Amino acid sequence: VGAIETPSYWSCIHGMGHGVATFREHDIEKSLKDSDILNERVRTYCHDGVFMEFSISAPPSFYKKENPIYPCDAVAEDYKTSCARSQVQVMRLRFNMKTSTIARSCIDTENDTIIYHCVDALGYFIGQTAAGNPSKIIADCRDIKSEEAAAQCVTAAAGELVFQNYAGWQKSVNEVCQSLSGEYELSCLKRVEQVKQ
């Protein structure tokens, strides 16, 4: 089993999710049900593909500006992680929401799964759009009112610098993590080490 479960294998399963969402003409329930026929160990990658495809190509009427976290608050618990990972892109690109408003929308759900993965995804998004600029990452994440969520945002963005292999990331991640203090800084440095592996 381990031999086939390589990053390219997971990417293929993720791509299946994109295809299922397109084939099912953006019917979220049918798309997720189709994904569920896969082995429990890999179906989450398909779920990720479904939600990412929705974030890119679902009709504008699917999402709700008055409830920007939808459909993450409406799907079953098994799907909330995958949904939250793609919802930041919906809020940023479809609704043109700012960092502080996105974070508040994540946190206001009061669902720990959504909060964690939504804030993490916000950090990834900021890390990508900053294109390796540590000052921009720090400034964008500091727009978040919750100290804990702001630190998680910085930590996720630092990991993204490594993952995307931005030029000079070795120096940038130190600057990003050192903008935090105490346990937050240690968590950031630990996350960076995990991504390096």
Beta strands, then each sheet from edge to edge (+ up, - down):
end
